Amino acid sequence: MSEVGIVLGATPFVGNTHSSMQEGRPRSMDLKIARNLHVHLKDGKQKEFIELLESQILPVLRQQTGFQDQLTLLEHNRALVISLWDNRKNVQAYQNAVFPKMAEKLNPLLQFPPNAEIFEVATSTLSKAA
């Protein structure tokens, strides 16, 4: 199995999920979790990377409990894949049980093992996932 760098628990602020930052927010605006996957692609692998995401990774993500949305940012040989989740428990379940299989599919396209970080979403203008 491939080696995957993971930083769990990274958060833009200190405190529990009932912090004063949430007071006064409507329930539909509760914080969500973002999992940021940083990858460095091999030269010329951008198109293949996007095709793999769309054909093999996203269908699996859509089946995961708590998965809400995904955004891929691409600049030359670097990509940031941001997935949004309903809670930390569900994203960690994906990270531990499913992502190692996804990383094996990605590895032939990558210069280095991928690095994942998990953050609480403090603000967003994205529409709530259905």
Secondary structure, DSSP 8 states (H G I E B T S, - for coil): ----EEE-S--SS-S-TT-GGGTT--GGG---EEEEEEEEB-TT-HHHHHHHIIIIIHHHHHTSTTEEEEEEEEETTEEEEEEEES-HHHHHHHHHHTHHHHHHHHGGGBSS--EEEEEE-----S----
